[in-house]
Amino acid sequence: MKKKIFLFSIAICIFAGIFYARRHFVEVKKMPLVETILPEKGRMMSKIMANGNVEAQSVVRIDAPISGKIQLSKNVQVGSIVRKGEPIILITPDEESIKIIREGLDEMDQDLHISQKKYGILKESYESGQDEKCLEINLEKAKRKYDLAKRLYELGVIAYQELETEEINLLREESSTKKQKQDALALLEIERLNIIKKENQVKRLKEQLISKEISAKFDGVITKVNVKNDEIVVKGYELITLANPEELIPILKVSGENIGKIKVGQKVVIKKEYYSTEQFSGRIEGISMVSEEEKGVEGGYYGGYQTEKDYFKVMVRLDKTAGNSLPFGINKRIYGEIILEEKDNAIKVPYGVIRYEDDGKPYLFLYREKVVRKQAITLGIRSEEDEFVEVLEGVDLNEKIIGGVNLELKENQRVEVNKDKRNEKTIPH
């Protein structure tokens, strides 16, 4: 009997052990497996990427000084380098232009002759003083009449109103005399200036009959050519555009959604190619306040659609150490990085571990004593290049952060660490 009781007791213990072991195994199996990382400490940088072009700050448009036929120099083409004083274009008046100019000269010569004759008559009259003598006689007569009226009034022969009338007549005659003298002198001066003007017009017309050689005003690069040999152009027509290659300036195109983040003085890195290691440093010198549109095409291989994006021009001044010229041509496409903010020794974590409340407030799940702890945090600089974000408040470098934002976890939930990770940009979900 005792043996049966003993065996029964052993069976019960074995059964209980199996039961509890199985229950514990099931609980362990149900515990979520998580991966954790530690925050890092290092340099953080927030920046905006923008493309653009290199433009010449000093650009001169050269127009035709006369109407005529074009003869270009041999090296006049877009991209050619010309030296100061080097002949670029020769313009020779064509037959039709010469005919029209000569007709205009004949008319202007006759008009000038008439003006000169009129000026001579006015000058002779002014210098002779005949008109002035007549004015003086009338003025003297008005003075005598006023003096007589004044004596008669003092004797009581006439009323005050009659004296006042003579006084008014005298003042009017004085004013008229002065004005007519001034008008005569002004008319003479106007006619003199008119002659000078017509003489200059005649001179300019005669210059239109002479061939003109256009030379470069400075060492430059031809960026635009609007004419060809033997072409007939009119005076003022745009011939070529000359740019100074020593005064190049990068112009970046910043989108409308990002322009509010830009300000004068921010650091900029200019690259020749997107992945180029060669770069030039500078700072923002100016920001255009005028929005412009850039057209493009979006879509796949089998079709696309036109798009229009607004952008603002941002001028960059290169640092003096970088020199005044860039190692690529005018209008060359460039790539720029505008540094918005940078910080050393920042505590940072990958984007992938950040979670957000319904109201948008960020938090992290931390691994403490084998359970999940929820921790509110304050974010700082974002670095899109390496997908890290700075944590200003909420964690230190020794905290284990649970990754996988799609993993459903709760406060105080027991979890099992599958793997610790370091220095990885994202955590698999």
Secondary structure by P-SEA (a helix, b strand, c coil): caaaaaaaaaaaaaaaaaaaaaaaaaaaaabbbbbbbbbbbbbbbbbbbbbbbbbbcbbbbbcccccbbbbbccccccccccccccccbbbbbcaaaaaaaaaaaaaaaaaaaaaaaaaaaaaaaaaaaaaaaaaaaaaaaaaaaaaaaaaaaaaccccaaaaaaaaaaaaaaaaaaaaaaaaaaaaaaaaaaaaaaaaaaaaaaaaaabbbbbbbcccccccccccccccccccccccbbbbcccbbbbbbbbccccccccccbbbbbbbccccccccccccccccccbbbbbbbccccccbbbbbbbbbbbbbbbccccccccccccccccbbbbbbccccccccccccccccccccbbbbbbbbcccbbbbbbbcccccccccbbbbbcccccccbbbbccccccccccbbbbbcccccccccccc
